[in-house]
Amino acid sequence: MDVTVKNVRKEFGDFPALHDVSLDIRSGELIALLGPSGSGKTTLLRLIAGLDFPTEGAIYFGEDDASLKSVQERNIGFVFQHYALFRHMTVLDNVGFGLKVRKGRNRPAKPDIEKRARDLLEFVQLRGLEKRYPNQLSGGQRQRVALARALAIEPKVLLLDEPFGALDAQVRKELRRWLREVHESTGHTTVFVTHDQEEALELADRVVVMSQGRIEQVGKPDEVYDRPNSPTVFSFIGESSKLPVSINRGQVYFADRPLGLDAQGSADGEAELFFRPHDIEIVEDAGVAIVGIVAASRRTAGTRQVELEVGGAKERVEIEIPVDHPATAQTRIAFRPKRWSVFPSR
Amino acid sequence: MARNIRLPDPTTESGTVKWVTIAVAGLFMAVVLFIPLLAVFLEAFRLGAGAFLAAITEPDALAAIRLTLLVAAISVPLNMVFGVAAAWAIAKYEFKGKAFLTTLIDLPFSVSPVIAGLVYVLLFGSGSVLGPIFNSAGLQVLFAVPGVVLATLFVTFPFVARELIPLMEDQGTGDEEAAISLGAGGWQTFWRVTLPNIKWGLLYGVLLCNARVMGEFGAVSVVSGRLRGETVTMPLQIEILYNEYNFSAAFAVAALLALLALVTLILKALLERVYGRDHAGGVRH
């Protein structure tokens, strides 16, 4: 099922949560809505589900205008951040709930509902826990029950709100891999919300980066990481360092010295240079490079993170160099980014 | 060499303090609660079980018992429905005047029951606007059963709502959203998800409400008119008998009313144990 979000705006009272958001989700895709808290990602997910309604704009499921339909009619599977399992029902009853509340001819017979629920529990690897109550399960198990419950109604679209947010790091990694497998075996169009960029990059076919109620960039994980289209995306995804620079005739200058970097088509004037701390080379020739004095240095795993004071101590940037590099012993380091982006100053 | 230091737990007082506090609490309970309650029962049975039975099966006493049960049978369900609706509205929606409504629900707790009764006298009395309208329709409100029910409703309506509001606010709307996302309609969501989530709190509120309905004196006293056998509830009957120096009969009815309260109390204690066990399920594995 394709999902199309067309020029959607959402206001809560006077507070604008989403400004004119448009997004095409292709059938069978696994999409991550990524952004810091308050970026509007959960709001967008709830609008797709029909748990909230847009102030303006429309949402299409395939060719149908879903914005005119209620949650019940949209036939979506929604997995809530805190699972929202029914605490007074057993695991089996929780999973079968969506089928039990169907009306008339659409409701399967009792044994069929139970069979379907058992099959799903098998699928999410929770066989043997049918008679348990939600408060007798661990966080990871609850998450699986919530997913099985959502899958029971054979949803057209699966929506997950911070599915791993409340779990510890180990379980989170395990469930992440498992969700990918579930997605591949069911083929549902899946949208999940996360603030964890690592999760989004690892899991999603495409990542939607959101900030302050707007979509900043949509692309494959490689695209948003390697070619961020805005300072916001660059600093939100992955580690980043930035420097205020000026552009003159297509060349980047820092503190009136040329850096030997191409301005990538940026217009002359003030700009900001972004690069990844690990994506640099140490150079001997300090003539066309960024030169800094070591202000602090930390060992992390295989690399050394060095904080440099540059431009007469007015700016600080962070770079990463291998621990065995001779430069780690120096107090002055000259370097040049290997890959970089230039954005005009705002 | 290890030094053997023995210090009391910093939050534990000495044995003397412990026993003094227990004794004070026990004595207070005995003087204020237990002895009076015992006295009621002793006084009721002073002339023997036969006299007790005769006192409570006397026609006026029976009428009072019937009226009390009737008022409870009307007021408790009404306040239950109202309480659930009010708690639902306050806990699950945002709307203007929400804080005002919350305060309003508490009003009967802060207003003297006598004033509650007087309000209805003003509304439905002979000199009022509403009274004659109802009278011409053949419905006597004041000094009749409807007035007694209204006054009781006023006094007891916060009990269920008060019990449910914090519970429902705490639970939020997550479960309801999950239910509708799975295709459940409004009523299905209410019966299958919301109601089971609040059932213990609701039952507890209903019990408290019932206890107060049966025991209400002030408000009912003002609106009832004390027509014997017609608008006299058990608490009023007790007062009438007492004022007529018919002490043993007064205490017999009082003992019955106290018994009803005790039953409520025992039910409440039982509920709390079940409720507690429900929650303790969380630590079982």
Interface residues (C-beta under 8 A of the other chain):
Chain A: A49 L51 S70 V71 Q72 N75 I76 G77 F78 F80 H82 A84 L85 F86 R87 H88 F97 G98 V101 R102 Y133 N135 Q136 R149 A150 A152 I153
Chain B: G174 D175 E177 A178 A179 I180 S181 L182 G183 A184 G185 Q188 R192 V193 P196 N197 G281 G282 R284 H285
